[in-house]
């Protein structure tokens, strides 16, 4: 096979697989009960089928395994860049999703190569049909997931002193230490309140100017501050795919001049599969907690 034909077949696989992916996303947007939810099959089944489409286009080219991996990564990169241009996804969001996309495109390519070697038309149709059935069933199903992240910090100060910096605090000046914050993901920098009583408004201000509007639903000085998120910003990064529902600070007097400060956050995910995205959600929420709680610790012990 001459180089021109080889190049044409490779490009054809890349074009057809990405055309399929964007067509599938368009179809999914009509089928999903909630258009804001990004479902499991968009990140698993569609990349698998993208890989299988490439494997079918490249089945007679004799491409070596390592080259297939590189071409699969190129295919994933093209899909990611197209998502940035046409779907408006942010850089950090695309960074998070890329390992999932790349992994299942590569898996699809090698799965396709294995089944197409058998020259069994019934097997080919069965595998593709099963994946398409899974796509339609999962897309048309409702998805809901909520979780709680809890973190604990010991503060060398009594609860009364810690409380002064829990309800509201001045700007955090410490350098970012979480790698996603360093890359530009918004991080908490300050908190302000309308008043010091239950029912008062509270604002959590982030580094890029985003503001989370909150309402204090439990206000027990030196013990418990619980607030519901009334309004939060929409962002092409993480904020568009997760809703923070409630936050809480619990203070426990340890009886020796120290305080156990517990931070809790409840959130709802709008991206699936949970087994992948919840790892990121926990990590990000935990680092938001620790940035605020370490600042409270610093101010209380100062």
RAJOCOR-V356466 format. One record per residue. RES is the residue in three letters. NEAR is the number of other C-alpha atoms within 10 Angstrom. D_CENTER is the distance of its C-alpha to the mean C-alpha in Angstrom with 1 decimal. Layout:
res	near	d_center
RES	NEAR	D_CENTER
RES	NEAR	D_CENTER
//
This chain:
res	near	d_center
UNK	8	43.5
UNK	6	43.7
UNK	8	40.9
UNK	8	40.7
UNK	11	40.1
UNK	16	37.5
UNK	11	35.6
UNK	12	35.8
UNK	18	34.5
UNK	17	31.5
UNK	17	30.7
UNK	15	31.3
UNK	22	28.7
UNK	23	26.1
UNK	18	27.0
UNK	14	27.4
UNK	27	24.1
UNK	23	22.1
UNK	13	24.4
UNK	16	23.7
UNK	19	19.9
UNK	18	20.2
UNK	12	22.9
UNK	17	20.7
UNK	16	17.9
UNK	11	20.8
UNK	13	22.4
UNK	21	19.2
UNK	17	19.0
UNK	12	22.5
UNK	16	22.2
UNK	20	19.1
UNK	14	20.4
UNK	16	17.5
UNK	12	16.7
UNK	12	13.6
UNK	20	11.9
UNK	21	10.5
UNK	24	12.2
UNK	19	12.7
UNK	23	15.4
UNK	22	13.8
UNK	20	11.9
UNK	22	14.7
UNK	21	18.0
UNK	26	18.0
UNK	29	17.4
UNK	27	20.1
UNK	25	22.4
UNK	31	21.9
UNK	33	23.1
UNK	30	25.9
UNK	26	27.1
UNK	31	27.3
UNK	28	29.1
UNK	17	31.6
UNK	19	32.3
UNK	21	32.8
UNK	18	34.6
UNK	14	38.0
UNK	14	37.1
UNK	10	37.3
UNK	14	34.2
UNK	8	33.6
UNK	11	30.6
UNK	9	29.4
UNK	10	29.8
UNK	20	27.8
UNK	18	24.9
UNK	12	25.2
UNK	22	25.6
UNK	27	22.5
UNK	19	20.5
UNK	14	22.3
UNK	25	21.4
UNK	27	17.7
UNK	16	18.1
UNK	15	20.1
UNK	24	17.5
UNK	21	14.8
UNK	15	17.4
UNK	15	18.5
UNK	15	15.1
UNK	16	15.3
UNK	11	18.8
UNK	9	19.0
UNK	12	15.6
UNK	13	15.1
UNK	19	11.5
UNK	16	11.2
UNK	16	11.8
UNK	17	9.0
UNK	17	6.5
UNK	19	9.2
UNK	12	9.6
UNK	15	6.4
UNK	14	7.4
UNK	17	11.0
UNK	13	11.9
UNK	17	11.2
UNK	27	13.2
UNK	25	15.8
UNK	18	16.4
UNK	22	17.2
UNK	31	19.2
UNK	26	21.3
UNK	21	21.7
UNK	25	22.8
UNK	27	25.3
UNK	21	26.9
UNK	17	27.0
UNK	25	28.6
UNK	21	31.1
UNK	14	32.1
UNK	17	32.8
UNK	18	34.5
UNK	11	36.8
UNK	10	38.3
UNK	10	39.4
UNK	10	39.0
UNK	10	38.2
UNK	8	37.8
UNK	13	35.1
UNK	16	33.3
UNK	10	33.4
UNK	11	32.4
UNK	16	29.2
UNK	16	28.1
UNK	12	29.2
UNK	10	27.3
UNK	17	24.0
UNK	17	24.8
UNK	12	25.7
UNK	15	22.5
UNK	20	20.7
UNK	16	22.9
UNK	14	22.8
UNK	19	19.1
UNK	25	18.6
UNK	17	21.4
UNK	12	20.3
UNK	12	18.7
UNK	19	15.4
UNK	11	14.8
UNK	12	13.0
UNK	15	13.5
UNK	14	13.6
UNK	15	15.4
UNK	16	14.9
UNK	16	18.3
UNK	16	19.7
UNK	16	23.4
UNK	17	25.4
UNK	16	29.2
UNK	24	30.9
UNK	19	34.6
UNK	20	35.7
UNK	21	36.9
UNK	24	34.7
UNK	15	36.7
UNK	18	35.8
UNK	25	32.1
UNK	22	32.0
UNK	15	33.2
UNK	19	30.0
UNK	25	27.5
UNK	21	28.2
UNK	18	28.1
UNK	18	27.9
UNK	13	28.8
UNK	15	26.6
UNK	18	24.8
UNK	9	26.5
UNK	10	25.3
UNK	9	23.5
UNK	13	19.8
UNK	10	19.3
UNK	16	15.5
UNK	10	14.8
UNK	15	11.7
UNK	18	14.1
UNK	12	16.8
UNK	11	15.0
UNK	12	14.9
UNK	19	11.8
UNK	19	13.8
UNK	23	15.3
UNK	22	17.8
UNK	21	21.4
UNK	19	23.7
UNK	21	24.5
UNK	15	27.5
UNK	18	29.2
UNK	12	31.8
UNK	12	33.8
UNK	14	34.1
UNK	14	34.3
UNK	15	32.5
UNK	15	31.3
UNK	16	30.9
UNK	19	28.1
UNK	24	25.8
UNK	20	23.5
UNK	20	20.7
UNK	19	20.7
UNK	17	18.1
UNK	16	19.0
UNK	12	18.7
UNK	13	20.7
UNK	17	18.2
UNK	18	19.7
UNK	18	18.5
UNK	18	21.7
UNK	23	22.5
UNK	20	25.5
UNK	23	27.1
UNK	17	27.9
UNK	17	29.4
UNK	17	31.4
UNK	14	33.5
UNK	16	34.5
UNK	20	34.0
UNK	17	32.3
UNK	19	29.4
UNK	21	27.2
UNK	21	24.9
UNK	24	23.3
UNK	20	21.6
UNK	19	19.2
UNK	15	21.4
UNK	15	19.5
UNK	17	16.3
UNK	12	15.6
UNK	13	13.8
UNK	13	12.2
UNK	16	11.0
UNK	19	8.3
UNK	20	5.7
UNK	15	8.8
UNK	19	9.2
UNK	20	6.6
UNK	19	7.4
UNK	19	11.1
UNK	21	12.8
UNK	19	16.0
UNK	19	18.3
UNK	21	19.1
UNK	20	22.1
UNK	23	24.3
UNK	20	27.0
UNK	27	29.9
UNK	16	32.3
UNK	16	35.6
UNK	15	36.3
UNK	9	40.0
UNK	9	40.4
UNK	11	39.3
UNK	17	35.6
UNK	24	32.7
UNK	19	29.8
UNK	24	26.9
UNK	18	24.0
UNK	23	20.8
UNK	18	18.9
UNK	23	15.9
UNK	18	15.2
UNK	19	12.1
UNK	17	11.2
UNK	22	8.2
UNK	22	8.7
UNK	22	6.9
UNK	21	8.8
UNK	18	10.1
UNK	17	9.5
UNK	8	11.1
UNK	14	8.4
UNK	19	4.9
UNK	19	7.2
UNK	10	8.3
UNK	14	5.6
UNK	20	5.9
UNK	17	9.5
UNK	15	9.9
UNK	18	8.9
UNK	19	10.9
UNK	17	13.6
UNK	20	14.1
UNK	19	14.5
UNK	24	17.0
UNK	18	18.8
UNK	19	19.2
UNK	21	20.9
UNK	23	22.7
UNK	16	24.1
UNK	22	25.3
UNK	26	27.0
UNK	22	28.5
UNK	14	29.9
UNK	18	31.4
UNK	20	32.9
UNK	14	34.5
UNK	8	35.6
//
